[in-house]
Amino acid sequence: MSLLGKKFPTPVAGPLGPFFAAGLVVLYGVNSLQNALMNTAEFKNDPRNPNAKATKH
C-alpha cells in the first residue's frame, strides 16, 4: 500500500507544454527588458548595476 494512494496514468507534460513555452517566452521578454533598462541614463551609474563602471576610491 502506497502513501500517496492509487497511481493514475495521467499525462502531465503534454497538456502543460504550451504553458511551459509561454513561461519561457515571458521570462525571455522580462530579461531583455531588464537588460535594456540597465543601460538607460537613469541606471547607468547605479552601483548595483553590473555593467556600471567601477570607480576606485
N, CA, C and O atoms as a printed pandas DataFrame, in Angstrom:
     atom_number atom_name residue_name chain_id  residue_number  x_coord  y_coord  z_coord
0              1         N          MET        A               1    0.847   -1.183    0.000
1              2        CA          MET        A               1    0.000    0.000    0.000
2              3         C          MET        A               1    0.892    1.246    0.000
3              4         O          MET        A               1    1.827    1.365    0.791
4              5         N          SER        A               2    0.577    2.148   -0.895
5              6        CA          SER        A               2    1.395    3.347   -1.028
6              7         C          SER        A               2    0.804    4.488   -0.209
7              8         O          SER        A               2   -0.395    4.508    0.070
8              9         N          LEU        A               3    1.650    5.430    0.170
9             10        CA          LEU        A               3    1.197    6.559    0.979
10            11         C          LEU        A               3    0.406    7.578    0.154
11            12         O          LEU        A               3   -0.425    8.308    0.692
12            13         N          LEU        A               4    0.669    7.620   -1.150
13            14        CA          LEU        A               4    0.011    8.613   -1.993
14            15         C          LEU        A               4   -1.282    8.099   -2.620
15            16         O          LEU        A               4   -1.975    8.855   -3.301
16            17         N          GLY        A               5   -1.605    6.881   -2.411
17            18        CA          GLY        A               5   -2.829    6.345   -2.990
18            19         C          GLY        A               5   -2.553    5.693   -4.328
19            20         O          GLY        A               5   -1.407    5.398   -4.666
20            21         N          LYS        A               6   -3.619    5.470   -5.089
21            22        CA          LYS        A               6   -3.504    4.791   -6.371
22            23         C          LYS        A               6   -2.910    5.736   -7.413
23            24         O          LYS        A               6   -3.226    6.925   -7.450
24            25         N          LYS        A               7   -2.034    5.175   -8.265
25            26        CA          LYS        A               7   -1.433    5.957   -9.344
26            27         C          LYS        A               7   -2.310    5.854  -10.577
27            28         O          LYS        A               7   -2.729    4.764  -10.967
28            29         N          PHE        A               8   -2.585    7.000  -11.190
29            30        CA          PHE        A               8   -3.357    7.020  -12.418
30            31         C          PHE        A               8   -2.446    7.468  -13.561
31            32         O          PHE        A               8   -1.637    8.378  -13.379
32            33         N          PRO        A               9   -2.561    6.845  -14.733
33            34        CA          PRO        A               9   -1.691    7.202  -15.868
34            35         C          PRO        A               9   -2.138    8.509  -16.542
35            36         O          PRO        A               9   -2.608    8.502  -17.679
36            37         N          THR        A              10   -1.987    9.602  -15.838
37            38        CA          THR        A              10   -2.431   10.895  -16.348
38            39         C          THR        A              10   -1.283   11.598  -17.058
39            40         O          THR        A              10   -0.208   11.752  -16.478
40            41         N          PRO        A              11   -1.488   12.036  -18.322
41            42        CA          PRO        A              11   -0.433   12.800  -18.994
42            43         C          PRO        A              11   -0.324   14.197  -18.382
43            44         O          PRO        A              11   -1.328   14.889  -18.217
44            45         N          VAL        A              12    0.891   14.599  -18.051
45            46        CA          VAL        A              12    1.099   15.898  -17.411
46            47         C          VAL        A              12    1.872   16.827  -18.341
47            48         O          VAL        A              12    1.457   17.965  -18.562
48            49         N          ALA        A              13    2.988   16.356  -18.886
49            50        CA          ALA        A              13    3.851   17.228  -19.680
50            51         C          ALA        A              13    3.185   17.642  -20.992
51            52         O          ALA        A              13    3.371   18.775  -21.436
52            53         N          GLY        A              14    2.434   16.777  -21.607
53            54        CA          GLY        A              14    1.805   17.085  -22.895
54            55         C          GLY        A              14    0.815   18.239  -22.821
55            56         O          GLY        A              14    0.976   19.217  -23.552
56            57         N          PRO        A              15   -0.194   18.164  -21.974
57            58        CA          PRO        A              15   -1.163   19.259  -21.910
58            59         C          PRO        A              15   -0.584   20.557  -21.352
59            60         O          PRO        A              15   -1.086   21.636  -21.667
60            61         N          LEU        A              16    0.459   20.472  -20.534
61            62        CA          LEU        A              16    1.039   21.683  -19.954
62            63         C          LEU        A              16    2.157   22.270  -20.799
63            64         O          LEU        A              16    2.711   23.310  -20.442
64            65         N          GLY        A              17    2.502   21.633  -21.907
65            66        CA          GLY        A              17    3.582   22.103  -22.772
66            67         C          GLY        A              17    3.431   23.541  -23.222
67            68         O          GLY        A              17    4.400   24.295  -23.135
68            69         N          PRO        A              18    2.250   23.970  -23.706
69            70        CA          PRO        A              18    2.111   25.371  -24.121
70            71         C          PRO        A              18    2.326   26.363  -22.980
71            72         O          PRO        A              18    2.815   27.469  -23.211
72            73         N          PHE        A              19    1.973   25.988  -21.774
73            74        CA          PHE        A              19    2.179   26.879  -20.632
74            75         C          PHE        A              19    3.664   27.000  -20.295
75            76         O          PHE        A              19    4.135   28.079  -19.934
76            77         N          PHE        A              20    4.406   25.888  -20.412
77            78        CA          PHE        A              20    5.852   25.951  -20.204
78            79         C          PHE        A              20    6.497   26.835  -21.257
79            80         O          PHE        A              20    7.372   27.642  -20.943
80            81         N          ALA        A              21    6.065   26.686  -22.517
81            82        CA          ALA        A              21    6.630   27.504  -23.599
82            83         C          ALA        A              21    6.304   28.978  -23.382
83            84         O          ALA        A              21    7.165   29.836  -23.577
84            85         N          ALA        A              22    5.076   29.280  -22.981
85            86        CA          ALA        A              22    4.698   30.673  -22.737
86            87         C          ALA        A              22    5.495   31.248  -21.571
87            88         O          ALA        A              22    5.879   32.417  -21.606
88            89         N          GLY        A              23    5.747   30.450  -20.548
89            90        CA          GLY        A              23    6.557   30.910  -19.421
90            91         C          GLY        A              23    7.973   31.254  -19.855
91            92         O          GLY        A              23    8.542   32.245  -19.397
92            93         N          LEU        A              24    8.548   30.437  -20.741
93            94        CA          LEU        A              24    9.890   30.735  -21.237
94            95         C          LEU        A              24    9.904   32.013  -22.068
95            96         O          LEU        A              24   10.849   32.797  -21.981
96            97         N          VAL        A              25    8.864   32.231  -22.875
97            98        CA          VAL        A              25    8.784   33.452  -23.675
98            99         C          VAL        A              25    8.673   34.671  -22.764
99           100         O          VAL        A              25    9.312   35.692  -23.017
100          101         N          VAL        A              26    7.871   34.574  -21.711
101          102        CA          VAL        A              26    7.718   35.701  -20.782
102          103         C          VAL        A              26    9.032   35.968  -20.054
103          104         O          VAL        A              26    9.432   37.124  -19.916
104          105         N          LEU        A              27    9.709   34.922  -19.587
105          106        CA          LEU        A              27   10.987   35.114  -18.900
106          107         C          LEU        A              27   12.030   35.741  -19.821
107          108         O          LEU        A              27   12.808   36.593  -19.391
108          109         N          TYR        A              28   12.047   35.321  -21.086
109          110        CA          TYR        A              28   12.979   35.917  -22.048
110          111         C          TYR        A              28   12.664   37.399  -22.255
111          112         O          TYR        A              28   13.575   38.225  -22.320
112          113         N          GLY        A              29   11.396   37.733  -22.356
113          114        CA          GLY        A              29   10.998   39.118  -22.542
114          115         C          GLY        A              29   11.355   39.987  -21.351
115          116         O          GLY        A              29   11.826   41.111  -21.522
116          117         N          VAL        A              30   11.135   39.477  -20.139
117          118        CA          VAL        A              30   11.478   40.236  -18.932
118          119         C          VAL        A              30   12.985   40.434  -18.845
119          120         O          VAL        A              30   13.449   41.513  -18.474
120          121         N          ASN        A              31   13.751   39.403  -19.183
121          122        CA          ASN        A              31   15.211   39.520  -19.153
122          123         C          ASN        A              31   15.687   40.552  -20.169
123          124         O          ASN        A              31   16.571   41.354  -19.868
124          125         N          SER        A              32   15.113   40.540  -21.359
125          126        CA          SER        A              32   15.504   41.520  -22.374
126          127         C          SER        A              32   15.162   42.938  -21.926
127          128         O          SER        A              32   15.950   43.861  -22.129
128          129         N          LEU        A              33   14.002   43.111  -21.326
129          130        CA          LEU        A              33   13.614   44.441  -20.842
130          131         C          LEU        A              33   14.543   44.918  -19.734
131          132         O          LEU        A              33   14.933   46.085  -19.708
132          133         N          GLN        A              34   14.898   44.023  -18.821
133          134        CA          GLN        A              34   15.806   44.406  -17.739
134          135         C          GLN        A              34   17.178   44.784  -18.278
135          136         O          GLN        A              34   17.787   45.746  -17.809
136          137         N          ASN        A              35   17.666   44.039  -19.254
137          138        CA          ASN        A              35   18.970   44.371  -19.836
138          139         C          ASN        A              35   18.920   45.706  -20.558
139          140         O          ASN        A              35   19.890   46.463  -20.527
140          141         N          ALA        A              36   17.805   46.005  -21.205
141          142        CA          ALA        A              36   17.680   47.292  -21.894
142          143         C          ALA        A              36   17.593   48.431  -20.889
143          144         O          ALA        A              36   18.169   49.496  -21.111
144          145         N          LEU        A              37   16.890   48.223  -19.803
145          146        CA          LEU        A              37   16.736   49.287  -18.805
146          147         C          LEU        A              37   18.021   49.534  -18.020
147          148         O          LEU        A              37   18.227   50.633  -17.503
148          149         N          MET        A              38   18.890   48.520  -17.923
149          150        CA          MET        A              38   20.142   48.716  -17.187
150          151         C          MET        A              38   21.042   49.726  -17.876
151          152         O          MET        A              38   21.894   50.337  -17.231
152          153         N          ASN        A              39   20.863   49.909  -19.183
153          154        CA          ASN        A              39   21.746   50.806  -19.922
154          155         C          ASN        A              39   21.119   52.168  -20.193
155          156         O          ASN        A              39   21.643   52.935  -21.001
156          157         N          THR        A              40   20.009   52.480  -19.531
157          158        CA          THR        A              40   19.425   53.813  -19.695
158          159         C          THR        A              40   20.179   54.804  -18.802
159          160         O          THR        A              40   20.944   54.405  -17.924
160          161         N          ALA        A              41   19.954   56.086  -19.036
161          162        CA          ALA        A              41   20.685   57.131  -18.310
162          163         C          ALA        A              41   20.382   57.096  -16.810
163          164         O          ALA        A              41   21.233   57.444  -15.991
164          165         N          GLU        A              42   19.172   56.677  -16.458
165          166        CA          GLU        A              42   18.792   56.687  -15.041
166          167         C          GLU        A              42   19.577   55.673  -14.223
167          168         O          GLU        A              42   19.917   55.940  -13.071
168          169         N          PHE        A              43   19.870   54.508  -14.807
169          170        CA          PHE        A              43   20.512   53.425  -14.057
170          171         C          PHE        A              43   21.930   53.132  -14.504
171          172         O          PHE        A              43   22.543   52.183  -14.016
172          173         N          LYS        A              44   22.466   53.925  -15.422
173          174        CA          LYS        A              44   23.791   53.621  -15.961
174          175         C          LYS        A              44   24.879   53.715  -14.900
175          176         O          LYS        A              44   25.827   52.930  -14.924
176          177         N          ASN        A              45   24.761   54.658  -13.972
177          178        CA          ASN        A              45   25.795   54.845  -12.941
178          179         C          ASN        A              45   25.385   54.316  -11.580
179          180         O          ASN        A              45   26.028   54.625  -10.577
180          181         N          ASP        A              46   24.337   53.532  -11.531
181          182        CA          ASP        A              46   23.891   52.935  -10.271
182          183         C          ASP        A              46   24.905   51.876   -9.833
183          184         O          ASP        A              46   25.259   51.012  -10.636
184          185         N          PRO        A              47   25.380   51.916   -8.597
185          186        CA          PRO        A              47   26.389   50.922   -8.174
186          187         C          PRO        A              47   25.868   49.490   -8.168
187          188         O          PRO        A              47   26.663   48.551   -8.165
188          189         N          ARG        A              48   24.567   49.305   -8.167
189          190        CA          ARG        A              48   24.014   47.942   -8.212
190          191         C          ARG        A              48   24.007   47.370   -9.620
191          192         O          ARG        A              48   23.769   46.177   -9.808
192          193         N          ASN        A              49   24.266   48.211  -10.602
193          194        CA          ASN        A              49   24.256   47.774  -11.994
194          195         C          ASN        A              49   25.547   47.011  -12.283
195          196         O          ASN        A              49   26.632   47.561  -12.092
196          197         N          PRO        A              50   25.462   45.753  -12.740
197          198        CA          PRO        A              50   26.691   45.004  -13.022
198          199         C          PRO        A              50   27.473   45.574  -14.206
199          200         O          PRO        A              50   28.664   45.296  -14.347
200          201         N          ASN        A              51   26.823   46.364  -15.055
201          202        CA          ASN        A              51   27.518   46.964  -16.199
202          203         C          ASN        A              51   28.113   48.325  -15.862
203          204         O          ASN        A              51   28.778   48.925  -16.705
204          205         N          ALA        A              52   27.889   48.824  -14.650
205          206        CA          ALA        A              52   28.410   50.141  -14.270
206          207         C          ALA        A              52   29.930   50.075  -14.146
207          208         O          ALA        A              52   30.500   49.073  -13.714
208          209         N          LYS        A              53   30.546   51.150  -14.528
209          210        CA          LYS        A              53   31.993   51.203  -14.425
210          211         C          LYS        A              53   32.399   51.344  -12.951
211          212         O          LYS        A              53   31.870   52.185  -12.224
212          213         N          ALA        A              54   33.328   50.521  -12.540
213          214        CA          ALA        A              54   33.771   50.558  -11.139
214          215         C          ALA        A              54   34.632   51.783  -10.916
215          216         O          ALA        A              54   35.550   52.057  -11.689
216          217         N          THR        A              55   34.338   52.512   -9.865
217          218        CA          THR        A              55   35.148   53.684   -9.503
218          219         C          THR        A              55   36.087   53.295   -8.377
219          220         O          THR        A              55   35.700   52.617   -7.426
220          221         N          LYS        A              56   37.313   53.732   -8.503
221          222        CA          LYS        A              56   38.298   53.421   -7.462
222          223         C          LYS        A              56   38.273   54.499   -6.407
223          224         O          LYS        A              56   38.174   55.686   -6.718
224          225         N          HIS        A              57   38.362   54.089   -5.172
225          226        CA          HIS        A              57   38.307   55.048   -4.052
226          227         C          HIS        A              57   39.685   55.510   -3.689
227          228         O          HIS        A              57   39.844   56.316   -2.773
